[in-house]
């Protein structure tokens, strides 16, 4: 069915219907299309492994002394109390 035919069907049969009935038609069409469509990403996506995140963002911490950073955080906590 071409777009022109779809437009003609809409104009002729659907546009004049009450809004609640048009919404019901949309719901039926969407449900049918969703049932026919293959699951999105079913073949493409594999479950993620937590180890895929290993080393992510390590450049943020380059040149930062871990103990100095912890000491700084602890001093902030002391000032808040």
C-alpha positions as CSV (number, residue, x, y, z in Angstrom):
1,X,0.0,0.0,0.0
2,X,1.4,3.3,-1.0
3,X,1.4,6.4,1.2
4,X,-1.2,8.0,-1.0
5,X,-3.5,5.1,-0.4
6,X,-2.9,5.2,3.3
7,X,-3.6,8.9,3.3
8,X,-6.8,8.3,1.4
9,X,-7.9,5.6,3.8
10,X,-7.3,7.8,6.7
11,X,-9.2,10.8,5.2
12,X,-12.1,8.7,4.0
13,X,-12.6,6.2,6.9
14,X,-10.7,7.2,10.0
15,X,-10.5,11.0,10.3
16,X,-14.2,11.4,10.9
17,X,-14.3,8.9,13.7
18,X,-14.4,10.1,17.4
19,X,-11.0,10.5,19.0
20,X,-11.4,7.6,21.4
21,X,-12.2,5.2,18.6
22,X,-9.2,6.5,16.5
23,X,-7.0,6.0,19.6
24,X,-8.3,2.4,19.9
25,X,-7.4,1.8,16.2
26,X,-3.9,3.1,16.8
27,X,-3.6,0.8,19.8
28,X,-4.6,-2.2,17.8
29,X,-2.2,-1.4,15.0
30,X,0.7,-0.8,17.3
31,X,0.1,-4.0,19.3
32,X,-0.1,-6.0,16.0
33,X,3.1,-4.4,14.6
34,X,4.9,-4.9,17.9
35,X,4.0,-8.6,17.9
36,X,5.3,-9.0,14.3
37,X,8.5,-7.1,14.8
38,X,11.6,-9.1,15.8
39,X,12.9,-8.3,19.3
40,X,15.1,-5.2,19.1
41,X,18.7,-6.0,19.6
42,X,18.1,-9.7,20.4
43,X,20.9,-10.9,18.1
44,X,23.1,-7.9,18.6
45,X,23.4,-7.2,22.3
46,X,25.0,-9.7,24.7
47,X,24.7,-9.4,28.4
48,X,27.3,-7.0,29.8
49,X,30.2,-8.2,31.9
50,X,31.2,-6.0,34.9
51,X,34.8,-6.4,33.9
52,X,34.1,-4.5,30.7
53,X,34.2,-1.4,32.9
54,X,37.7,-2.1,34.2
55,X,39.9,0.9,33.8
56,X,37.1,3.1,32.6
57,X,37.9,6.7,33.6
58,X,41.3,6.0,34.9
59,X,42.7,9.1,33.2
60,X,40.7,11.2,35.7
61,X,42.9,9.9,38.6
62,X,46.2,10.3,36.9
63,X,48.6,12.4,39.1
64,X,46.2,12.3,42.1
65,X,47.7,10.9,45.3
66,X,45.1,8.6,46.8
67,X,45.9,9.3,50.4
68,X,45.9,13.0,49.9
69,X,42.5,12.7,48.2
70,X,41.0,10.7,51.1
71,X,42.5,13.1,53.7
72,X,40.8,16.0,51.8
73,X,37.4,14.2,51.8
74,X,37.8,13.5,55.6
75,X,38.6,17.1,56.3
76,X,35.4,18.1,54.4
77,X,33.4,15.7,56.5
78,X,34.8,17.1,59.7
79,X,33.8,20.7,58.7
80,X,30.3,19.6,57.9
81,X,29.6,18.2,61.4
